[in-house]
Amino acid sequence: MSDIKGLLKNPRIVIFILAVLGAVLLIHPSYTPGQGITTNLNYGLDLEGGSWLQIKLEGTLAQVDADPGKLVNAMVEPVIGAPINITNSNFAVGGSEDKSITFSTTAPVNASQIDILRLGTASVDKLSGGLTQVTISSTSKETLIKAYLSKSLDAEVVPMSTNDGVVYEIRKAVSEAELQAFMEKVGGSILKNKDGTSTYKEGVSTETRDLTRDILNDKLNTFGLKDVPVRTVGESYILIDFAGIDLATAKEIAEKPGKFEIRIQTTGNETEHVLYGDSIVDVGIPTFHDEQWHTPFTLNEAGAKALQKVALDTGAVDDPESHYLNMYLDQVKVYGAPLSPSAASKLRDSPIYSWEASTGTDEAAKTEAKALQVHLRAGALPVNVVLVGSGHVDAGLGSQFKTGAVITGLISLIAVAAVVYFRYKRPEILVPMVGTSISEVIMILGVAALIKWQLDLPAIAGIIASIGTGIDHLIIITDEVLQEGKLPSTKKVFSSRIGKAFTIILGAASTVVIAMSPLVIMGFGTLKGFAIVTIIGVVIGVIVARPVYGLIIKELLEAKGEVEAKGETAKGNKSLAE
């Protein structure tokens, strides 16, 4: 009894017991009438039944070039309904930023007409003879090409700087011939690689693929489906598992956008509607400038005028701090801030089309800026998607898989226990070994419940693999500690043997973690779950369970008197003395 009390005072034993009890609380097994035994564990499509969707992201990547003057002609003339004459341009000078271009026309022009084209900052001057002169400054060739392609193709275009130049991502499927035709209209073309091949490529960037995945995750969260896994497969495919949801509902959820709204604070906590997400025509990539993180977005003409009107009517231009602009996604507030002094001043005279929402200076602000980029899209995906595959797993079949997985796990544990018993034929070794394995499974399931990880067949395979790895480690400890079936008579020798065993175990565990890491990082579909669960099992075993097993087996064997006699030297520990 005193030995047991001593064990319970050992910090490693206390941590082990608390970890197991904590895991049980997280799993929270309970009995519900009509449902049977229920837990907090989340089961994947394999074990719960449900539906899956595979979607392909449509997009185009290419390097293109064009004449700045012809780009401005192509964009401006249809808007003002009259020809223009380019009078000045500094695009021939080196560098790509802060360029300007000036043109004149006989048609009346105002700055709002040019601003909505998003070519740069426009200034308008009246000249003699009925001419109007317009100067577009703070622009670049990339800005002009982006605006031209966006308007011509009715798609979002994102310029991306690379070592080989600027690659334009067109978030829409466009053929090479179609893109070449559009560029030829403005004196341009699709550029070639150094080896003479075309820079045109179907697909999207990794950033866009991940953004699409995040938007889907964000949208599914609003439906209370936080645990739905959205996985990327390759560069252009996304796989979604809807456990417990029929195929028709799954398609409806994936296709339905969220409801985004901007409201302005009026009096106290009262707010007034300003605009919905359909007024947002472009959302940019979060950037850091002026010592803050910002998420840029652009409003269409109706949205910009609506915001200006409400800002004037409520007095937000005079007292911004009392009239916050709040953003909501499906009636949940995701952002709120007052107008900046410069924005409030400009709104007195004209609507503002291009906005930036600032979030702060630190890493948390960076994370918020990225999240806001997702929210601003209101669940509308950045690229067109095509459903290329779908399927349904019957709930009854999923239940059979769940039962089969439990039976398989029990059989594996019984088989391992039988092998251990025939090897040692000693219950005092078998019971702690099997008990340690069971406790590891409980702790793995506890971690899964904590992080809301969905358990599917690959995850169950990972748990079984962890059992096998754990038993291997426990056998190493047993064989190293026991020499000729007995414990060493001195604590120093015992510590030496247990240290040698853990050196081997740490090496083996590190090998497993390293081998599984590529699957976690690269995320090969469901294999990622197998790798993560295996790594969790190995880490829990090495840090929590293995040391406790060594202590328990030592106490049990000492209690039975199975200790080497004083002066007895076991094989493998011979020495010479003077």
N, C-alpha and C positions, 0 to 999 in steps of 0.2 A: 504493500500500500504506500509506503514511504517513497518507493521508487516511482510510482505513478504520480504522487504529489510533486516529486522533484521534476519529473518530465513536464508537468503542467506549468511549472515556473520558468521553464526554458523559453527564451524569447522566440526561437524558431518555431517551437510547438504552438505558442500563443498566436503567432502570425498565421500559421497554417490553419488552426481552428477558426480564427476570425475570417480567413479567406474563404473557407468552405461554407461557413454560416452566411457570410455575405453573398456568396454565389447562390445559395439556396433562396435567400430573400429576394435576390434579383430575378431568379427563375420563377419564384412565387407559385409553386404547384398548389392547386386547390381543386375541390370537387364542386361542379356546378350541376344541379339537377337538370336532366335533359341533354346536357352536353358532355357529361363525364368529367374526366380530369382535364383541367385547363392550366396553362402556364403563360408567362410573359414572353415565351420564345416566339420568334417570327419564322414561319416556314415558307420556303420558296415554292416556285411553281411545281417542282418535282414532287413535293410532299403535300402540298395544299390543293393542287389543281388550280386551273385558271387559264389565262391566255398570254400569248406573247406576240409582240410585233417587231418586225425588223424593217427599218426605214433607211433609205439612201438619201444622202444630202446632195442636191444638185448645185453645181457651181462651176466657175471657169476661172483659171489663173493664166495670166499672160503679161508680157512686157510689151507696151505699145508706145508709139511716139506720134506727135501731131504738131501742126503749125499753130502757135498761140493766137495769131490774128484770125485765122479761119475758125478756130474754136469759139472765139468771142462772137464772130459773125453768126455762126450756126446757132448760138444760144440766144443772142440778144434780138436779132432781126425778127424772129417769129413773135416775140413778146411785144415789141413796140410797133410792129406792123410797118416798118420802113427800113430802107438800107442804111448801113452805117459806114463811116470812112475812118479807118485806123490812121491816126495822126502821129502817135508817138508810142514807142515800146522799147523797154530795156531788157527784153528777154534774150537778146544776143550776148549780153554781158555775162561773165561767169557766175556761178552760184545758182541755186535753185529756189531760194526763199526771198520774200519781200520784193517781188517784181511788181511792175505796174504797166498798165496799158491804157492809152487814151484814144477815144473815138469821138467823132461828131456826127450829128444827124439832124435832119430837118423836123423830125417828129418830136412832140413834147414828151419829155422823160422825167420821171421822179425817182428818187433814190430807192423807194420801196420796190419798184419794178425790178431793179437790178439786184437788190439785196436778196430777194426771194430766189434768185438763180444760184446763190451761194458761190459766186465767182471770186469774192473778196470784198473789200470795203469800197463802197461807191460814193463818189462826190459829184454833184451835178452843178454846172455853171451855164448861165444863159449868155450866149454870144450875140453879137450884132448880126443882122441879116436873117433873123429867125432861126439861127442854129443853136443847138444844145450840145455842150461838151460834157462828156462823162469820163471820169478817171477812175479806173479800178486799181486800187493799191492793195498792199499786204496780200498778194496772191502768188501763185507759182504755177508752173506748167502742170504739176501733179494735181493741183486744185482744179485747174480748168479741165483737164482730161477726166477727172473724177466726176465733175458736174455734167460734162457732156455725155459720158457713158451712162450715168444715172438717169438723165433725162431721156436719152435715146432708147435705152433698153428697159426703162421703167423698173430699175433694180438698184439695190444698194451696192455701192462700189467702195472698196477699201484699198487705198494704196499702202503697200508694205515695202519698207526699205530692206534690201538684202545686199550681200557683198557684190552681187552681179548687177545691181541696179534696182529700180522700182518695179515691183510686181503688183499688178492690179488684180484684186480678187473681185470678180463679178459674181454676186450671190444669186445667180440664176444660170440655167443651162443655156449656153450660147454656142453655136457652131463656129468653127474656125473661119469658114467662108463668110458667115454673117458678121462676125467681128471685124474681119478684114474690110468688108464693104463699108461698114460704119466709119472706120478709120480713114479710108481713102477719101471720104467726103470732106474731111478736114485736113487733107494733105499729109496724112500719116499712114502707118502700117503696123502690123505685128512684127516685133523685132525678132532677130535670130540669135541663137546661142553661138558660142565661139566655134563650135563644130559644124555650124551651118544649119542645125535643126531648129525648128520653130519653138519659141518659148510658150506657145499655147498648150494648155493642159486642162483636161477635165478634172473637176474635183474642187475641194475647199482646203483652206489652210488648217493646220492643227488647232490654232486659236479659235477659228470659227466652229470647228467640230466640237471642241470642248465647251464653247459658249452655247451651242445648241443643246448639248447635254445638260448644262446647268439650267437653261431656261425650262427644259422639260422637267428637271428635278424640281424647280421652283414652282412650276405650274401644278405638278402632281401633289406637292405639299399643300396647296390651297384646297385640294380635294380630300385632304385627310389621308393621303396615301404616301406618307413620308418614307415608308420602308420599301417602296417600289424601286428596285435597282434599275438604273439607266446606265448601260455600259456601251462604251465605244468599241467598235470592231473594225480594225484597219483605219484608214484615213477618212472614209466617206460613209461608214455605216454605223447605226446605233441600234442596239437591241434592248427592248423593254419587256420585263416580266411583270404581269399583273396577276399576282397570286390571289385566288378566290374571286376573280372578276371574269364575267363572260366576255366573249370576243367582241360583241356589238358595243358593249359599254366601254371596253378598252379602247376601241377605235374612236368613240365619241370623246372620251377624255383626252386622248392624245391630240385630236384635231381642234378641240375647242380652246380658243384663247382666253386668257384671264381678262378681267375688267380693270383697266388702269384709269385713274381719275386724278386730276389736280383740282384742289379746292383752296380758297383763300379765306383766312381768318377775318371775320367781320367785327363782331363785338363779343368780348369774353371768349367763350369756347365755341361760339357759333361760327359756322363756316358756310361759304357759298360756292357753288359749282363754277368752275372755270372752263375746263375742257376734258375730253376723254382721250384715251390712248391713240385713237385714229387720227388725232391732230399732230402726232409726232411722226415726222417723215424720215428721221435719221437719228441714230444713236451712235456716238463715237466711242473710241477706246479711252478708258480713264488715263489721264496724264497728270504729271506733277509739274506745276509751275507756280510762281509767286508764293513759294513755300507752302503750297497746299495741293491736295489731291482734288481733281475735278473730273466730273463725268459730263461730257458735252452732248447736247441733243438739239435738234432743229425742229421747229414748228412749221406747219403749212400756213398759208395766208389767213385762213379762217381762225386757226388756233392762236396765231400771233395777235390778230386784231381783238379776239375775245379776251386774251390775257390783258392787253392794254386797256380795254374798256373797263374791265373789272377792277384793275389797279387804280384807275382814275376815279371810278365811282365810289370805291370803298375808302379812298384816301391813302392807299398803300404807297403811292409815290411821295406823299408828304411825311408819313410816319411808318416806315417799313417795319420797325420793330414790333408794332402792334398788329401787323397784318401778315403773318407768316403764310407762305405758300406751302401747303401740305400735299404730299403725294400718297395715294392709296392704291393698293393692289387687292382686288376683291374685298374692299372695305376695310382692309388692314393697313394702317399707316406705316409707310416704309421710309419716309423722309420728310423733313420740314425745315424751312429756313426763310429768313426775310430777304427782300430784294436788296441787292448791293446798292450803295449810293449812286454809282454810275448808271446802273440799270434803271433805277427809279427816275433819275434825271432824263435819260433818253426816252423813257416811256411817255413823258409829258408831250413829246413832239411827234413820235412815230412808233409803230409796233416794232418789236424785236423778234427776229426769226431764229437766231442762233443763241443758245443759252448754255451755261455751264453750272452744274450743281456742285458746290464745294463741300468736302466732307471733313477736312482737317489735315494734320501734318504727319501723323504716326502710321504704324503698320495697320492699326485698327481702322484708320481712315482709308487706307488703301483697299482694305478688304470691303469696307462699306461702299467705296466708289465702284468696285467691281460688281457688288451685289446690286447696286442701283442701276448699273448698266443692264442687268438682267431684268429688273423690275420695270424699267422704262419701256421695255419691249412688250409689256403686258401679256407675256406668254406667246406672242407672235414670233415664230422662229425666224432667224436671220436669213435663212435660205429656204428655197422650195424643197420639199421632201416628197419622196415617192415610196409608197408602201410596197416593198418587194417580197415580204413574207409575213405570214401570220399563222397562228395555230392555237389549239385549245387542248388542255389536259383535263380530262374528266375528274371531278372531285373524288369519285370513288376510286379511280386509279391512283390519284395522289395519296389517298388514305392507305391504299395497299402498299405503295412505296414507303410511306412513313412506318407502317407496321413491319415491312420487310427490313427497313434500315435498323430499327430497334432490335429485331431478331438477329440480324447479321452482327450487330455490335455485341450482343450477349454471347453469341456463338464464338466470336473472336476472343472475348474475355475468358470464356470457359476453356477454350482450346489452349490459350496461353497459360491459364492456371494449371491445366493438366500437365503441360510440358514442364512447368516449374516444379510441380509436385514430384513428377518422375525423376527430375534431375536431383532434387535435394531430399525428398521424402521426409520433410520436416514442416509441420504445420506452423511453427513459430517463424518460419521464413515465408511460407506461402501466404498466410493471412495478411501480414503487413504489406506484402508485395501487391496482392490483389486489391487490398484496401487503398493503397496509394494510387493505383491506376484508376479506381473508381472516383476517388477524390479529384484527380486531375480532370476527368471527364466533367464532373460537376463544376469545377472552376472554369473550364473552357466554355461550358454552356452559360455560366454566369456572365462571363465577358461578352458572349454573343448577345445575351439579353441586355446588357448595359449599353452596348454600342448599336443596338437595333439591327444586328446583322441577320440576314435571312439565311436560314439553314436549308440547304438543298443537298442533293446526293453527293456532289463534290465535297461539300463541307463535312458531311458524315464520313466520307472517305478520309478526309483530313483528320477527323477525330480518331478513326481506327488506326491511321498511320501513327498518330501521336501515342496511342496505347502501345503499339509495337515498339516504337522508339523508346518509350518510357520503360518498358519491361527490359529492353536491352541494357539501359543505363542501370536499372536496379540490379540486374545480374552482375554487371561489372562491379558495382559496390559490394555485393555479397561475396563474390569470388576474391576481390582484393582484400576485404576485411578478414574473411575466414581463411586461415591456413590450416589444413588438415582438420577442417570442421570446427575449429575453436577460435575464440577471440583472443587477441594478444593480452598478456597479463598487465602491460603497462600502458598508460594513457599516451605516452610519447610514441610508442610503436603504432598504436591505433590511429593516432592523428597522422602519422606518416603514411599509413596504408590508405586511409580515407582521402588524404590529399592526392595521392597517386591516382586513385579512382576518379576523383573529380577533374583531374588534369585530362584524363582520357575522355570523360563525359563532356567537358567543355569543348574539347576539340571536335568531338562528334556532333555536338549541338551546333557549333559554329558552321560546320560543313552543311548541315541541313538548312540552316537559315540562309546561308550564301546561295545554296542551290535553289531555294524557293524564291529568293528576292527578285530575280528577273521576271517570274510569273506575276508577282505583285506589281512591279513597276510597269511592265509592258501590258498587263491586263488582258490576257488571252481568254476573254469570255468567262465561263464558269470556272476555269482552272484557277482564276485569281482567288476564288473562295477557298478552294482546296489549299492553296499556298498560304493564305492568311491564317486559316484555322490550324494548319500544321505548325506554323511559326509560333502562334499563340500557345499551342500545346507544349511545344519544346521550351519556350521561355518560362511558362508557369512551372513546368516540371523541374527545370534546372534551378530556378530561383527559390521556389517554395517547397515543392514536394520531395525532391531527392535528398536534401540535407536532413529532413525530418525522418525519412526512411532509415537513414544511417543511424540516427539517435535511437529510434524505436527498436531496431533489430539488436543494437548493442545492449539495451536494457533488458530485452526479453531473453537473450542468450545468457547474460550475466545472472538473471534470476534463476535460470535452470542450471547454473554452475558450469556452463560450457566455456571455460576460460583456460588458457594454457597455464600449466603449473609454473611457479616461479623458477626461473633458470632454464625452462624448456625453450628450445630454439626451433622455430618453425622453418620449414624448407624455404629457401629463397631469402633468409635473413641471417645467414651464417656470417661470423666475423672472427678475427684474430685479436687476441689481447696480449699485452706484454706480460 
